[in-house]
Amino acid sequence: MRNVGPAQPVGARPIGNAMAAPVRDREALQRLNFLFQAAHWVLPHSPALARFYCSTQRGAARRLVLRMAPSVKRAVCRRCCSLLLPGAGGYLRLRGRGQPRRVLRCRCCGRCRRYLCQQELRPPGQATPTGPSPEHGPV
C-alpha cells in the first residue's frame, strides 16, 4: 500500500510551482460581479434600485465570507450602499499639497472617503499626457 498525501478537493490542481488551484466559489463571484454591473447599468434610471443591488452584493459577500476587490469597495458607499461614481452618485475633489488625495463624497448620505492619488512612474524623458516632459523643454 502506498502512502497517500493530504486529501485535496476534487478537480484541484497541485499546489506549488506547477499550477494554482481553481477559484473556490466561482458561481458566487459571478453573482457578485453581475450585481455590481447591474447597479452600474441601473444607476441613471433608478438610484434606489442600484443601492439595493449594491447592498445585496455586500450582504452576499459577507454571508459567503468572500473578499471583494479594493476597486469595488471604493466604488460603493459604506454607509448607504450607493455607487460613488463621480457625477452620478458622488462628488469628486482633488485635495492636498504634499500628497494629493481624492475625496469622494456620497450624494445620498454625505459621507466622505479620502484616498491617496497613485503616483504614475514614468521613465525619464517620456512624454506626459499633456505634452513633452519638462526636462527637455519646448520642442
Residue pairs with C-beta under 8 A, 6 or more apart in sequence:
11 22
12 21
12 22
13 19
13 20
13 21
13 22
15 21
23 29
25 64
25 66
28 60
28 64
28 66
29 66
31 60
32 57
32 60
32 61
32 66
32 68
35 53
35 54
35 56
35 57
35 60
36 53
36 54
36 57
36 72
36 75
38 53
39 50
39 51
39 53
39 54
39 57
39 83
40 50
40 83
40 85
42 49
42 50
42 53
43 50
43 83
43 85
43 88
43 89
44 88
47 82
47 89
47 108
50 82
50 83
50 89
51 80
51 81
51 82
51 83
51 108
54 76
54 81
54 82
54 83
55 81
57 68
57 76
58 68
58 76
58 81
60 66
61 67
61 68
74 84
74 104
74 113
74 115
75 83
75 84
75 85
76 82
76 83
76 84
77 83
77 84
77 89
77 90
77 106
77 108
77 109
77 111
77 113
78 111
78 113
79 106
79 109
79 111
80 106
80 108
80 109
80 111
82 89
82 90
82 106
82 107
82 108
82 109
83 89
83 90
84 90
84 104
84 106
84 113
86 92
86 104
89 106
89 107
89 108
90 104
90 105
90 106
90 107
91 104
91 105
91 107
92 102
92 103
92 104
93 102
93 103
93 105
94 100
94 101
94 102
94 103
94 117
95 101
95 102
95 103
95 114
96 117
99 116
99 117
100 116
100 117
101 114
101 115
101 116
101 117
102 114
102 115
102 116
102 117
103 112
103 113
103 114
104 112
104 113
104 114
104 115
105 111
105 112
105 113
106 112
122 128
122 133
124 133
124 135
125 133
125 135
125 136
126 133
127 133
132 138
132 139
